[in-house]
Every structure is written in structure tokens, then in C-alpha cells.
């Protein structure tokens, strides 16, 4: 260790506070997690990443703007089941940091992800009411969503997986892992995973926020971190509502969230709990034939996680998630026809536990673990018939008549080795599911990387993945949609290769990937038919190219600049299956081209502007609704979205004016659901340091 390094010991973690810009091979030889701190990154790293964050957290060229004062490649990160130095990571991970989140001209996680590389956001309602998220041309059911590393996916449908109990302003970091992640996270991390991180501040503070805009939009929230000795508490409460941009698009959403962290001699304890209640007009969400749809969703969530051990690191956790949904095809009682049998009610209970273990040796790092998950549903339409109906909580005189349950067990093993400029990480997930019989399925994977120069690194990986059908896929039945209880799970093998590059002020990557999928699940209908059927598509091959670049002119030219940052990403996708004799509702309607441009620049002292521009060209088509009946097939038209935020910042106070869809572009993300036009908002944020 060079003489300029200052080292202190806290809770079994070695913390480096200053660097002399030398080689850091000593980090690897220590075989432990290392926290690297500087003034600009107080929110970014934990001492020893938690199991969930360990599996996802990567700090490197994707977060270079937040790490201006350290050697990025020396940072210990975790894109595998054990922490790893960033220079040895052979995967693509996008990290959206706190500063980027707070300066973005958006008001929801869904809007923010609209500008993420190879992420497809198909919104049904604005301001985060409901949206489908996919990665690299997959479906919205193929992305695993995590909150502080805990799986919060909904087994009923992926439409509910983003029912987060935290306000957008409370999110401090978002981590997007592209490509299959089954050997890291297990079931349903099919085409990628998104991890939302909260409560990372080490200092007591209180943040208040209020903003409003057109169509009666109003949003107010308060969040804070309260530190007392070794105990850290994070609390967030938020309420937002709107009259809607067109008829029956109004909403009311309330979120409440608490997270606690306690450092002890034994290890660190992390617990969280939250609740969200969202009611919204669902104009044409599931069929344009009945535009007066309405939905109310209540989601509760809790988890406890422990991390202990010096030589051998143990991270056990337990979690529970409940989602209760009431869907009304007819919102207004006076308009309900005689044939209508009543609203649909669903309740899912998910509970699980997992354990991750890892240790270092002269041969590298070895990790293993297990994950148990139980998924249960009670419903009026989904599942197998109940012998005795069950009363629906909170609904007088209503009963669940159907139910189903399934159990999943996954076992993991992984070993990583580092030989000078070459790294290799190989692992396997063994999976058993009660719906698939007594046999085990195995999903291996391997990641490789080689540093060609100090600037350029080549990487390659091949991984396999699994996705179980949702309860909606299996059982849903209506006049327009019919599920399929005989559906088989989706399986895929994906490989990719590319180059990562990083030099002072510039970083990015160029990659090519291929995914070969079998038994892909989609809702399809034949020409001139109005009924959608859930089916396994025999094979679906996806190929793609992606490019990203981020430029920090101030760092590049080593002086203050008018332009603060520039980011550019481009992705191209193709699939070898087209609609042909049938129309696809989800899988085949992918983004063929996507270009995202971000620009941040100054105006005058304390005043700046952030721009986000996205060009999207979607493959596929939808059947146009012509007033009272379905008409012709209409191809999706490409469009350009421009969002902007003008902001004034001084002494922990931020006042801003935002514009969404600045040029009032008419466009469709999904089917016949019209998206909002131009809208303006004004907001105020102040942080009190306690």
C-alpha cells in the first residue's frame, strides 16, 4: 500500500479514504470487500455489499461521473455472486446514480428508464401508474425487479412488478443488469434484472418535495435518513394524483416505506417494509372495446437480511410480498350491461428465503447458495376451483372461488479466478419447481474478460435462463383472452461479446448479443379473430448490437466547461419470427431501433438545463379500434420524445421547471392506448442536513 493511503477499520471493512493513483492488485490479494469513499460518492457504496446488492452492484465506467477522484478500475464491485474488482467484470451493467436521477426531467421510475440503453418501456398510464418493462427485446414478464436486492416480482402478472412502495425521489441508485441472470438471481431473471436502491446516506437529513402541473397533477413527499450510533433509519412517504390527460386516466397513488440498518459486532442487519395503494382509471388498458376500465392495486412488502462472517461471508434473508388487485371492466355502475358477471379480484402472497455464501482463496473466489420461494394466488378468475370459497379482504359479500400455489427451489454454485489481465467466472443454477414435476433443471453460465490495453477490455459471456408462466398466462379467461394451463416454462441460451473502453473523461462499450429462446410465451391471435390465446412459440432468436458513450468535458479538458455531460446510446434488435399468420400482443412487438441522447449544460450561475431525447422505432403492429369495432392492422410508427428540465440549485435547494414530450408528439407505446401530449410541471425540493 502506498504511503498516501489512509486506512481505518470499521465493522470488519477496510476503508480507503485517499489514493495515490497507483496499482491496486493488493485489493484482490486481501480476499475481502473493500469500500472506497470520496466526497462525491457518499451515497454509492456500502462497506460489504448486501446479498442483493452484491449480486447486482457494479461501480465503474457506467458511473464515472459520480467517481471523479478515484481509479475506477480498482473499485471492488459485484456483478457475480461474490464481490469482484470492476476491471474483471465481464457483463454489461448500467448504474444510474443519485445525481442523474435527481436532475432527470422525469417524475417516475418508468419515465427515467425510458432513456436507458436497450430498455423498452411500454406505458399504459403516465407518472408511473402502470408500465411494462423489458430488456434486450424480451417481454415484461422476463425482467426481474428487485428492491434493495430483494425479489419483488409478481407471479400474477408482470404488470404489477413495478408496484413499488417508494417514491421516485427516494430512489438513490438504479442498477440494470443486461442479459440472463438466472445463475445469479434464479428464476425469472430471463433477459435482465433491475435493482432499485434506497437509503444509502450515512448522514442524518430530511428532504421535502412538492411539484405540480397540468391536468390537476400534484405530488408531495417527504423522506429522511436518521442516524443514531450504529442504527440508520430511512423513511419515505409520498402522495400523487391527477385528473388525467384524457377521460378515465385519473389516478391517486400513496406510498409509504421504511428501511433500517444496524451494524453490530456479529455483522450487519438490514430490514425494510412498505405499502403502496394506487387507484386509477384504466382507459383501454386491456381492450379498447370498454374504455371505462378501473383498477385499484394494494401492495405490501417486508424483508429482513443479515450479513456476517470475516473469512467466510454469510448473507441469509427472508421476505414477504402481498398484492391485492381489483379490476373493473366497467367503472360506472349505471353503464354496466346485464351480461357482466362482476369485477375481477386477485390476491397473491409470496414468501421466500435465500442464503448466499462466499469466501476467497489463492485460487480465486468461491460462492454458493440456495433460494426458496413460495407463490400463492387467490382469485375469482385465476387458478383451480376451490371447494370452499374464501371471503375477499375488504370486499363485503365477495369471495375468492379459485386458487393455486407453486414452490420453487434453486441451488447455486460459482467460482471466479483472476490471472493478471484475464478473468473467468463460471457457475450453475439447479432449479426445481413443483409445477414441473420431480426433475431438476440446470442453467450454467460463464463470463470471460481480457484487458487488451489500459483503455480497452474485451469480454464475452454465455448464460442460460428460465422463466415460469405467470398465473395470468395459465388461467386467465375472458371474452377476448384465453389462458393455457398447459404452458411450458420459457428457456433460453444467450451469448454476447464486446469491448469496453475507458479513458479520462470518456467511457462506454460496444457489444453484440444473441439469444436463442425456446417455448417463448406470448398472447397471439389469428387474422380476422378477436380472441387472444396464450401459447408457447417454439423458437425465437433475438440478435442485437448496442453502443454507449458518456463524455465528461470538464474531466476530458481538465477545466470548467459550459457542457457538463453528454451521453449517447444506440441499440438495434432483430428477431427471426414475424407476425405472419398471427398477431403478437407482446413478444414480437420489440424496439427495432432506439437512440437516446442526454445533454446537461449550464445557463448562468446556479442555473442549468438537462435534456433527454429518445428515438424509438418499434417492430410489429396492432389492430386499430375504429369507434365500435376492430379494423385494420396498423404498424407502429417511429417517434421522437424530448424532455427537458430547467433548474436552479443553491444551498440544498432545487427549483425546477419541466416539460415532457416538448414537441407534443402523438404516439402509441401499446395498442390503442393514446400517450400523453406535451405537459409542464414546476417543482421545489429542499434537503435539511440534521
C-alpha positions in Angstrom: 0.0 0.0 0.0 1.4 3.4 -0.9 2.1 6.0 1.8 -0.7 8.3 0.7 -3.4 5.7 1.6 -5.2 6.2 4.9 -6.8 3.1 6.3 -9.3 2.6 9.1 -11.1 -0.4 10.4 -14.9 -0.3 10.8 -17.3 -3.2 11.2 -14.9 -5.7 9.5 -14.5 -3.5 6.4 -11.3 -1.9 5.2 -12.0 1.7 4.1 -9.7 3.7 1.9 -10.1 7.4 2.1 -7.4 8.7 -0.2 -5.4 7.4 -3.2 -2.1 7.9 -4.8 -3.3 6.6 -8.2 -1.1 3.5 -8.2 -1.9 -0.1 -8.9 -4.2 -1.8 -6.5 -3.5 -5.5 -7.0 -3.3 -5.7 -3.2 -7.1 -5.4 -3.1 -7.5 -8.7 -4.8 -5.0 -10.5 -2.6 -6.9 -9.4 0.6 -9.9 -11.5 -0.4 -12.4 -9.2 1.2 -14.9 -6.4 0.2 -13.3 -3.0 0.1 -15.2 0.3 0.4 -13.7 3.2 -1.4 -15.0 6.6 -0.4 -14.7 10.1 -1.6 -16.8 13.3 -1.2 -18.7 12.8 -4.4 -19.7 9.2 -3.8 -21.0 9.1 -0.2 -24.2 7.5 -1.5 -22.8 5.0 -3.9 -21.0 2.2 -2.0 -21.7 0.1 1.1 -18.9 -1.5 3.1 -19.8 -5.0 2.3 -22.5 -5.2 -0.4 -25.6 -7.0 0.8 -26.6 -10.2 -0.9 -29.0 -8.4 -3.2 -26.6 -5.6 -3.9 -23.7 -8.0 -4.1 -25.3 -9.8 -6.9 -26.0 -6.6 -8.8 -23.9 -3.6 -7.7 -21.3 -2.6 -10.2 -19.5 0.7 -10.0 -17.3 1.5 -12.9 -17.3 3.2 -16.3 -21.1 3.4 -16.1 -20.8 5.7 -13.1 -17.7 7.6 -13.9 -19.4 10.9 -13.4 -20.0 10.1 -9.8 -16.4 8.9 -9.2 -14.2 11.6 -10.5 -11.5 11.3 -7.8 -10.6 7.6 -7.8 -9.2 5.0 -10.1 -12.4 3.3 -11.3 -10.9 0.0 -12.3 -9.6 -0.5 -8.7 -13.1 -0.4 -7.2 -14.3 -3.7 -5.7 -17.7 -4.4 -7.3 -20.2 -7.3 -7.5 -21.8 -8.5 -10.8 -21.4 -12.1 -9.7 -22.4 -14.0 -6.5 -19.2 -12.8 -4.8 -17.7 -9.2 -5.0 -15.2 -8.6 -7.8 -12.9 -5.8 -8.9 -14.6 -3.8 -11.7 -11.8 -4.3 -14.2 -12.5 -8.0 -14.0 -16.3 -7.8 -14.6 -17.4 -9.4 -17.9 -21.0 -8.2 -18.0 -22.8 -5.0 -19.0 -24.3 -3.2 -16.1 -25.8 0.3 -16.2 -25.8 2.2 -13.0 -28.0 5.3 -12.8 -26.7 7.4 -9.8 -28.4 9.7 -7.4 -27.3 12.9 -9.2 -28.6 11.6 -12.6 -31.9 10.6 -11.1 -32.5 13.9 -9.3 -31.6 16.0 -12.4 -33.6 14.0 -15.0 -36.7 15.7 -16.4 -39.0 12.9 -15.2 -41.3 12.2 -12.3 -41.3 8.4 -12.2 -39.0 5.4 -12.5 -40.8 4.3 -15.6 -40.1 7.6 -17.3 -36.4 7.5 -16.3 -35.9 4.0 -17.7 -37.3 5.3 -21.0 -33.8 6.6 -21.7 -31.8 3.6 -20.5 -29.9 1.5 -23.1 -31.8 -1.4 -24.5 -34.7 -0.9 -22.0 -38.2 -0.8 -23.6 -40.8 0.9 -21.5 -44.4 0.5 -22.8 -46.6 2.7 -20.6 -50.3 2.3 -20.1 -50.7 5.2 -17.7 -48.4 8.2 -17.1 -46.5 9.2 -13.9 -45.8 5.6 -13.1 -49.4 4.4 -12.9 -48.6 1.2 -14.8 -45.9 0.2 -17.4 -44.3 -2.9 -18.9 -40.5 -3.0 -18.7 -38.4 -5.3 -21.0 -34.7 -5.6 -21.7 -33.0 -6.6 -24.9 -36.2 -7.5 -26.8 -37.6 -9.7 -24.1 -41.2 -9.5 -22.7 -42.2 -7.6 -19.5 -42.5 -10.9 -17.7 -38.9 -11.8 -18.4 -37.3 -9.0 -16.3 -36.6 -9.5 -12.6 -37.3 -6.5 -10.4 -35.6 -6.1 -7.0 -35.9 -3.6 -4.2 -32.7 -3.3 -2.3 -31.8 -6.6 -3.8 -35.0 -8.5 -2.7 -37.1 -10.1 -5.4 -40.5 -8.3 -5.7 -41.8 -9.8 -9.0 -45.5 -10.6 -9.0 -46.5 -14.2 -10.0 -49.9 -13.0 -11.2 -48.6 -10.7 -14.0 -45.5 -8.6 -14.7 -47.9 -5.6 -15.0 -47.7 -5.5 -11.2 -44.0 -5.9 -10.7 -43.3 -2.2 -10.6 -45.8 -1.5 -7.8 -43.0 0.0 -5.7 -43.8 1.3 -2.2 -41.2 4.0 -2.5 -41.5 7.5 -4.1 -39.3 8.2 -7.2 -37.5 10.9 -5.3 -36.4 8.4 -2.6 -34.5 6.2 -5.1 -30.8 6.8 -4.8 -29.5 4.3 -7.4 -30.8 2.0 -10.1 -28.7 -0.9 -11.4 -29.6 -2.6 -14.7 -28.0 -5.9 -15.5 -28.4 -6.8 -19.2 -28.8 -10.4 -20.3 -29.7 -13.6 -18.4 -29.1 -13.6 -14.7 -30.5 -16.9 -13.6 -27.3 -18.2 -12.1 -27.1 -15.0 -10.0 -30.7 -14.4 -9.1 -32.5 -17.6 -10.0 -36.0 -17.9 -11.5 -37.3 -15.3 -14.0 -34.1 -13.2 -14.4 -34.6 -14.2 -18.0 -33.5 -11.2 -20.1 -32.2 -9.0 -17.4 -32.7 -7.6 -13.9 -33.3 -4.1 -12.4 -32.3 -3.4 -8.8 -33.7 -0.2 -7.1 -31.6 1.1 -4.2 -32.8 3.4 -1.4 -31.5 4.7 1.9 -27.7 4.8 1.4 -26.9 8.0 3.1 -24.6 7.9 6.1 -25.7 11.3 7.5 -29.0 12.4 9.0 -31.1 14.5 6.7 -34.6 15.4 5.8 -35.9 16.1 2.2 -39.2 17.7 1.3 -40.6 17.9 -2.2 -43.6 19.3 -3.9 -44.5 19.7 -7.5 -47.5 20.1 -9.7 -48.6 20.7 -13.3 -51.3 20.4 -15.9 -54.3 18.2 -15.7 -54.5 18.6 -11.9 -51.2 16.8 -11.4 -49.9 17.1 -7.8 -47.1 15.3 -6.0 -45.8 15.9 -2.5 -43.5 13.8 -0.4 -41.0 13.7 2.4 -38.1 11.4 3.0 -35.3 11.3 5.5 -32.3 9.4 6.9 -31.9 9.4 10.7 -28.6 8.0 12.1 -28.1 7.2 15.7 -24.9 5.4 16.6 -24.8 2.2 14.6 -28.5 2.4 13.7 -29.6 4.0 10.4 -33.2 4.6 9.5 -34.7 5.7 6.2 -38.3 6.8 5.9 -40.3 7.9 2.8 -43.9 9.0 2.4 -45.4 10.2 -0.9 -48.8 11.1 -2.4 -49.5 12.0 -6.0 -52.7 12.4 -8.0 -54.0 13.7 -11.4 -57.3 14.3 -13.1 -55.9 12.6 -16.2 -54.7 13.8 -19.6 -57.8 12.3 -21.3 -61.1 10.8 -20.0 -60.6 8.0 -17.4 -56.9 8.4 -16.9 -57.1 10.0 -13.4 -55.2 8.4 -10.6 -54.3 8.6 -6.9 -51.2 6.9 -5.5 -49.9 6.8 -1.9 -46.6 5.2 -1.0 -45.0 4.6 2.5 -41.6 3.0 3.1 -39.2 2.3 6.0 -35.7 0.8 5.9 -33.5 0.1 8.9 -29.8 -0.8 9.1 -27.9 -1.9 12.2 -24.2 -2.6 12.5 -23.2 -5.0 15.2 -20.1 -7.0 16.2 -21.7 -10.1 14.6 -22.5 -8.4 11.4 -24.9 -6.0 9.7 -28.7 -6.3 9.9 -31.0 -4.8 7.2 -34.8 -4.7 7.2 -37.4 -2.9 5.2 -41.2 -2.7 4.8 -43.5 -0.7 2.6 -47.0 -0.3 1.3 -48.5 1.3 -1.9 -52.1 2.0 -2.7 -52.9 3.0 -6.2 -56.3 3.6 -7.8 -56.6 4.7 -11.5 -58.8 5.0 -14.5 -57.5 2.3 -16.9 -58.8 3.7 -20.2 -58.5 0.9 -22.8 -55.7 -0.8 -20.8 -56.7 -4.3 -21.8 -59.2 -3.7 -24.5 -60.4 -0.6 -26.3 -63.9 -2.0 -26.6 -64.5 -1.0 -23.0 -62.6 2.2 -22.3 -64.2 2.8 -18.8 -62.0 0.3 -17.0 -60.8 0.9 -13.5 -58.2 -0.7 -11.2 -57.1 -0.5 -7.6 -53.9 -2.2 -6.5 -52.6 -2.5 -3.0 -49.1 -3.9 -2.4 -47.3 -4.7 0.9 -43.8 -5.8 1.3 -41.3 -6.7 4.1 -37.9 -8.3 4.3 -35.0 -8.9 6.8 -31.4 -9.6 5.8 -28.3 -10.4 7.8 -24.6 -10.3 6.8 -22.0 -11.8 8.9 -18.6 -13.5 8.7 -15.0 -12.4 8.0 -13.3 -15.3 6.2 -16.5 -17.0 5.1 -19.3 -14.5 4.4 -22.9 -15.5 5.0 -25.9 -13.5 3.9 -29.3 -15.0 4.8 -32.6 -13.2 4.1 -36.3 -13.7 4.4 -39.1 -11.8 2.6 -42.8 -11.5 2.0 -44.9 -9.7 -0.6 -48.7 -9.3 -0.9 -50.5 -7.8 -3.9 -54.3 -7.3 -3.9 -55.9 -6.2 -7.2 -59.5 -5.2 -8.1 -60.2 -4.8 -11.8 -63.4 -3.3 -13.0 -64.2 -3.6 -16.7 -67.0 -1.1 -16.1 -66.1 1.7 -13.7 -69.6 3.4 -13.7 -72.4 1.3 -12.2 -75.1 2.9 -14.4 -73.2 1.7 -17.6 -72.8 -2.0 -16.5 -74.6 -4.3 -19.0 -76.7 -7.2 -17.9 -74.3 -9.9 -19.1 -71.4 -8.6 -16.9 -70.7 -11.1 -14.1 -68.8 -8.8 -11.8 -65.3 -7.4 -11.1 -62.2 -9.5 -11.0 -60.4 -9.8 -7.7 -56.9 -11.2 -7.1 -54.6 -11.6 -4.2 -51.1 -13.0 -4.4 -48.9 -13.9 -1.4 -45.2 -14.6 -2.0 -42.8 -15.5 0.7 -39.2 -16.8 0.4 -35.8 -17.2 2.0 -32.3 -17.3 0.5 -28.7 -17.7 1.6 -25.6 -16.6 -0.2 -22.1 -17.7 1.0 -18.7 -16.8 -0.4 -15.1 -17.0 0.5 -11.7 -16.1 -1.1 -8.6 -18.2 -1.5 -5.4 -18.2 -3.6 -7.5 -20.0 -6.3 -10.0 -17.1 -6.6 -13.4 -16.6 -5.1 -16.0 -19.3 -4.5 -19.7 -18.7 -3.9 -22.7 -21.0 -3.3 -26.2 -20.6 -2.0 -29.9 -21.5 -2.1 -33.2 -19.8 -2.7 -36.7 -21.0 -1.6 -39.8 -19.2 -2.9 -43.5 -20.0 -2.5 -46.0 -18.3 -4.8 -49.7 -18.4 -4.0 -52.8 -16.8 -5.6 -56.5 -16.5 -4.6 -58.8 -15.1 -7.3 -62.2 -15.0 -8.9 -60.8 -16.0 -12.3 -57.3 -17.3 -11.9 -56.4 -20.8 -10.6 -58.1 -24.1 -9.8 -61.6 -24.1 -8.3 -61.8 -24.0 -4.5 -64.0 -26.5 -2.7 -65.0 -23.8 -0.2 -64.9 -20.1 -1.3 -62.9 -17.7 0.7 -64.0 -14.1 1.7 -62.1 -11.4 -0.1 -60.4 -9.0 2.4 -62.0 -5.5 2.3 -64.8 -6.5 -0.1 -68.2 -7.1 1.5 -70.0 -10.1 0.2 -67.3 -11.1 -2.3 -65.5 -14.4 -2.3 -62.5 -16.0 -4.0 -63.5 -19.1 -5.9 -60.2 -20.1 -7.4 -56.6 -20.6 -6.1 -53.2 -22.1 -7.0 -49.8 -22.4 -5.4 -46.3 -23.4 -6.5 -43.0 -23.8 -4.9 -39.5 -23.1 -6.3 -36.1 -24.2 -5.0 -32.8 -23.0 -6.6 -29.3 -24.1 -5.7 -26.3 -22.0 -6.9 -22.5 -22.5 -7.2 -19.9 -20.3 -8.8 -16.2 -19.9 -8.9 -14.2 -16.9 -10.2 -10.5 -16.7 -10.9 -8.1 -13.9 -11.8 -4.9 -14.3 -13.7 -3.2 -10.9 -14.4 -5.3 -9.3 -17.2 -7.5 -12.3 -17.7 -10.6 -13.2 -15.6 -13.1 -16.1 -15.7 -16.2 -16.7 -13.7 -18.3 -19.9 -14.2 -21.4 -21.1 -12.3 -24.6 -23.0 -12.4 -28.1 -22.8 -11.1 -30.0 -26.0 -10.3 -33.8 -25.4 -10.2 -36.8 -27.4 -9.1 -40.4 -26.2 -9.4 -43.5 -28.0 -8.1 -45.3 -27.3 -11.4 -42.6 -29.1 -13.4 -42.6 -32.5 -11.7 -39.8 -34.1 -9.7 -36.9 -33.4 -12.0 -34.2 -30.7 -11.7 -33.2 -28.3 -14.5 -29.7 -26.9 -14.7 -28.7 -23.5 -16.0 -24.9 -22.9 -16.4 -23.0 -19.8 -17.5 -19.5 -18.4 -17.9 -18.1 -14.9 -18.2 -14.6 -14.1 -19.6 -12.7 -10.9 -19.9 -9.2 -9.8 -21.1 -7.7 -6.3 -20.7 -6.2 -5.6 -24.2 -4.8 -2.3 -23.0 -5.3 0.0 -20.1 -8.1 1.6 -22.0 -9.8 -1.3 -23.8 -11.1 -4.6 -22.4 -12.7 -7.4 -24.4 -15.4 -9.5 -22.7 -17.6 -12.4 -23.6 -20.2 -14.5 -21.8 -22.7 -17.3 -22.4 -25.6 -17.9 -19.9 -28.8 -19.8 -19.8 -32.1 -18.8 -18.2 -35.6 -19.9 -17.2 -39.0 -18.1 -16.9 -42.1 -19.7 -15.4 -45.5 -18.7 -16.9 -47.5 -16.3 -14.7 -50.9 -17.3 -13.3 -52.4 -15.0 -15.9 -50.7 -16.9 -18.7 -52.0 -20.1 -17.2 -55.6 -19.4 -16.2 -57.0 -16.1 -17.5 -60.3 -16.4 -19.4 -62.5 -13.6 -20.8 -64.5 -12.9 -23.9 -61.3 -11.6 -25.5 -58.5 -13.6 -23.9 -58.0 -17.3 -23.1 -55.1 -18.6 -21.0 -53.4 -22.0 -21.3 -52.8 -24.3 -18.2 -50.5 -26.5 -20.3 -47.9 -23.8 -20.9 -44.3 -24.9 -20.6 -41.6 -22.6 -19.0 -39.5 -20.4 -21.3 -35.8 -21.4 -21.7 -33.0 -19.5 -23.4 -29.3 -19.6 -24.1 -27.7 -16.2 -24.7 -24.2 -15.2 -25.6 -22.6 -11.8 -26.1 -19.2 -10.3 -26.8 -17.9 -6.8 -27.0 -15.4 -4.1 -26.0 -15.5 -1.8 -23.0 -13.4 1.3 -23.1 -12.5 3.9 -20.6 -10.1 6.8 -20.5 -10.0 10.2 -18.8 -13.5 11.8 -19.4 -14.8 9.2 -21.9 -16.2 5.8 -21.3 -18.6 3.3 -22.9 -19.0 0.0 -24.7 -19.8 -1.7 -28.0 -21.4 -5.2 -27.9 -23.2 -7.8 -30.0 -25.5 -10.4 -28.4 -27.7 -13.4 -29.5 -30.4 -15.1 -27.5 -31.9 -18.4 -28.6 -35.3 -18.9 -26.9 -37.5 -22.0 -26.7 -41.1 -22.3 -25.6 -41.4 -18.5 -25.6 -44.8 -17.5 -24.1 -46.9 -14.9 -25.9 -50.6 -13.9 -26.4 -51.4 -14.3 -30.1 -54.5 -14.1 -32.3 -55.1 -15.1 -35.9 -56.1 -12.6 -38.6 -59.8 -11.7 -38.5 -60.2 -13.1 -35.0 -60.8 -11.1 -31.8 -59.6 -13.6 -29.2 -56.1 -13.7 -27.8 -54.6 -17.1 -26.9 -51.7 -17.8 -24.6 -49.2 -20.1 -26.5 -45.7 -21.3 -26.4 -43.8 -20.1 -29.5 -41.5 -23.0 -30.4 -38.3 -20.9 -31.1 -37.5 -17.2 -31.1 -34.0 -16.0 -31.9 -33.0 -12.4 -31.0 -29.9 -10.6 -32.2 -28.8 -7.2 -31.2 -26.0 -4.6 -31.3 -25.6 -1.9 -28.8 -23.3 1.1 -28.3 -22.9 3.6 -25.4 -20.7 6.6 -24.8 -20.5 9.1 -22.0 -18.4 12.2 -22.2 -17.4 14.4 -19.3 -15.9 17.5 -21.0 -14.8 19.1 -17.7 -12.7 16.0 -16.9 -11.6 15.5 -20.6 -10.2 19.0 -20.9 -9.4 19.4 -17.1 -11.3 22.7 -16.8 -14.8 24.1 -16.2 -17.0 23.8 -19.3 -20.4 25.0 -20.5 -21.4 21.4 -21.2 -21.4 19.3 -18.1 -22.0 15.9 -19.6 -23.1 14.1 -22.9 -24.4 10.6 -23.1 -25.3 8.7 -26.3 -26.6 5.2 -26.7 -27.9 3.2 -29.7 -29.4 -0.3 -29.9 -30.6 -2.4 -32.8 -32.6 -5.6 -32.4 -34.0 -8.2 -34.8 -35.9 -11.4 -34.3 -36.4 -14.3 -36.8 -40.1 -14.6 -36.1 -42.6 -12.2 -37.6 -46.3 -11.9 -37.0 -47.1 -13.9 -40.2 -50.4 -15.7 -39.8 -50.9 -14.3 -36.3 -50.6 -11.1 -34.4 -48.4 -10.8 -31.3 -49.5 -9.0 -28.2 -46.1 -8.7 -26.5 -43.1 -10.8 -27.6 -42.9 -9.7 -31.3 -43.5 -6.0 -30.7 -40.0 -5.1 -29.8 -37.9 -1.9 -30.3 -36.1 -2.4 -33.6 -34.1 0.8 -33.2 -33.6 3.0 -30.2 -31.3 6.1 -29.9 -31.1 8.0 -26.6 -29.2 11.3 -26.2 -28.7 13.1 -22.9 -27.2 16.6 -22.5 -26.5 18.7 -19.4 -25.2 22.2 -19.7 -25.0 25.4 -17.7 -27.0 28.6 -18.4 -25.9 31.1 -15.8 -24.6 30.7 -12.2 -26.6 28.1 -10.3 -28.8 27.5 -13.4 -28.6 24.6 -15.8 -30.7 22.6 -18.3 -30.9 18.9 -18.7 -32.2 17.4 -22.0 -33.3 13.9 -22.8 -34.1 12.8 -26.3 -35.2 9.4 -27.4 -35.9 8.0 -30.9 -37.9 4.7 -30.9 -38.8 2.6 -33.8 -41.0 -0.4 -32.8 -41.4 -3.6 -34.8 -44.9 -5.1 -35.0 -48.5 -3.8 -35.3 -51.8 -3.7 -33.5 -55.4 -3.9 -34.6 -56.9 -0.5 -34.8 -60.1 0.2 -32.9 -62.5 2.2 -35.1 -65.1 3.5 -32.8 -67.2 0.4 -32.3 -65.2 -2.4 -33.8 -61.7 -3.6 -34.7 -60.4 -2.5 -38.1 -57.1 -2.9 -40.0 -53.7 -3.9 -38.7 -51.7 -0.7 -38.1 -47.9 -0.7 -37.8 -46.2 1.2 -35.0 -44.8 4.4 -36.3 -41.4 5.7 -35.1 -41.4 8.8 -32.9 -39.0 11.2 -31.1 -39.6 12.2 -27.5 -37.9 15.3 -26.0 -38.0 16.0 -22.2 -36.3 19.0 -20.5 -35.7 20.4 -17.1 -34.6 24.0 -16.3 -33.2 24.0 -12.7 -31.8 26.4 -10.2 -29.8 24.9 -7.4 -28.2 26.5 -4.3 -27.6 25.5 -0.7 -29.6 22.2 -0.8 -32.5 23.9 -2.6 -33.6 22.9 -6.1 -36.4 24.7 -8.0 -37.2 23.4 -11.5 -39.5 23.7 -14.5 -40.0 20.5 -16.5 -41.5 19.8 -19.9 -42.4 16.3 -21.1 -43.0 15.5 -24.8 -41.9 19.0 -25.5 -42.9 18.9 -29.2 -46.3 17.4 -28.4 -45.7 14.2 -30.4 -48.7 11.8 -30.9 -47.5 8.3 -30.3 -48.5 4.8 -29.0 -46.5 2.5 -26.8 -49.1 -0.2 -26.8 -52.1 -1.0 -28.9 -54.8 1.7 -29.0 -53.7 3.4 -25.8 -53.0 7.1 -26.6 -50.0 8.5 -24.8 -49.9 12.0 -23.2 -49.0 15.0 -25.2 -46.9 18.0 -24.0 -47.2 18.8 -20.3 -45.4 21.2 -17.9 -44.6 20.9 -14.2 -42.9 23.1 -11.6 -41.3 21.7 -8.5 -39.4 22.5 -5.3 -37.0 20.3 -3.4 -35.1 21.2 -0.2 -32.8 19.0 1.9 -32.2 19.8 5.6 -29.0 18.4 7.0 -29.6 17.3 10.5 
